[in-house]
Amino acid sequence: MKKENKTDQITDIKEYEQIIKYYSELYVNEYILPLYGNNINGLELLNVINKQFNAMLLYIRKYIPKINYNDLQLLNDIFNLYVELCVKYNHLPTIQGFCFMSNISQNTIDKWKNGYTKLSIERMETIKKWYSICKGFLIDDLNNSDKASINKIFIAKSVYGLNDNINAIQNNDLNVIQAETLPTLAISNKENEND
């Protein structure tokens, strides 16, 4: 695959898909597999790729043509390609990871999300949807893990605003049984019964 000139903007998502797929596989074949040869099984390979995932994103970024920030559908499609890449390599998607791959500044994404630019409400909602997708993957990972990761719990709280406050449960429409409403059980005294 020829290297695209980074100043050329492309509008076809299929081209971005080909570039991302090609360079992610090239990274694995040129930078990861030579270190291990044929002595690595599939699960071990996924773990190694997971640890090198951000390096792979930065490698891919070198070959992605400049993205037209005004094309919201294209941005959304590229984000979806990023999420698919994360799923393929068993890595949790994050906005920061998307920024690594796309070369869009995290600061720019935050400005779009918080409405600090004169861009459309649709853009703001799209960015919020991206955060929601990342949050959903993190929650799913936490729910389905055998062990709780302190780092992931911290991220869930600090980045996505999740909490483990018991009041959140009590404020739902659930019937919560209070200790005072439980019946009091008395131990019968057989000696008193025989009197």
ABEGO torsion letter per residue (X at the ends): XBBBBAABBBABAAAAAAAAAAAAAAAAAAAAAAAAEAABBAAAAAAAAAAAAAAAAAAAAAABBBBBAABAAAAAAAAAAAAAAAAAAGBBBBAAAAAAAAGBBAAAAAAAAAGABABBAAAAAAAAAAAAAAAAAAAAAAAABABBBAAAAAAAAAAAGBBABAAAAAABABBBBBAAABBBBBBBBAAAAAX
